[in-house]
């Protein structure tokens, strides 16, 4: 499986989602008193939705590993 492009795409996406999750978490912790703003809430929601989309892509790549070269 180490030569499969879907496997390596999945591994790279896992690294991306891990770093993005840490960044989002730190951003939320730093701005603890700013959450009265709707703009801040929408920004966090957009970031969380982006992370969910990356997780969905990771699942798809996991399924496609069986069909790769």
C-alpha positions in Angstrom: 0.0 0.0 0.0 3.0 2.3 0.3 3.0 3.0 -3.5 -0.8 3.8 -3.6 -1.5 7.4 -4.3 -4.8 7.3 -2.4 -2.9 6.1 0.7 -0.5 9.1 0.6 -3.3 11.5 -0.1 -5.0 10.2 3.0 -1.9 10.5 5.1 -1.3 14.1 4.0 -4.9 15.0 4.7 -4.6 13.6 8.2 -1.6 15.8 8.8 -3.5 18.8 7.4 -6.6 18.2 9.5 -4.5 17.6 12.7 -2.7 20.9 12.2 -5.9 22.8 11.3 -7.7 21.4 14.4 -4.9 22.5 16.6 -4.9 26.0 15.0 -8.7 26.3 15.4 -8.5 25.1 19.0 -5.8 27.6 19.9 -7.6 30.4 18.1 -10.8 29.7 20.1 -8.8 29.6 23.4 -7.0 32.9 22.7 -10.3 34.7 21.9 -12.3 33.4 24.8 -14.0 36.8 25.5 -14.9 37.7 21.9 -17.7 35.2 21.3 -20.5 37.8 21.7 -19.8 38.8 18.0 -21.8 36.9 15.4 -18.8 37.3 13.0 -16.6 35.3 15.3 -19.1 32.6 15.7 -19.6 32.3 12.0 -15.9 32.1 11.5 -15.6 29.2 13.9 -18.5 27.5 12.3 -16.9 27.9 8.9 -13.6 26.5 10.2 -15.4 23.5 11.8 -17.3 22.8 8.6 -14.1 22.9 6.7 -12.6 20.3 9.1 -15.6 18.1 8.7 -15.2 18.3 4.9 -11.5 17.3 5.2 -12.5 14.3 7.5 -15.0 13.2 4.8 -12.3 13.4 2.2 -10.1 11.2 4.5 -12.9 8.6 4.7 -13.3 8.6 0.9 -9.5 8.2 0.4 -9.6 5.3 2.8 -12.3 3.6 0.7 -10.4 4.3 -2.6 -7.2 2.7 -1.3 -8.6 -0.7 -2.4 -8.9 0.5 -6.0 -5.6 2.3 -6.4 -2.6 1.1 -8.3 
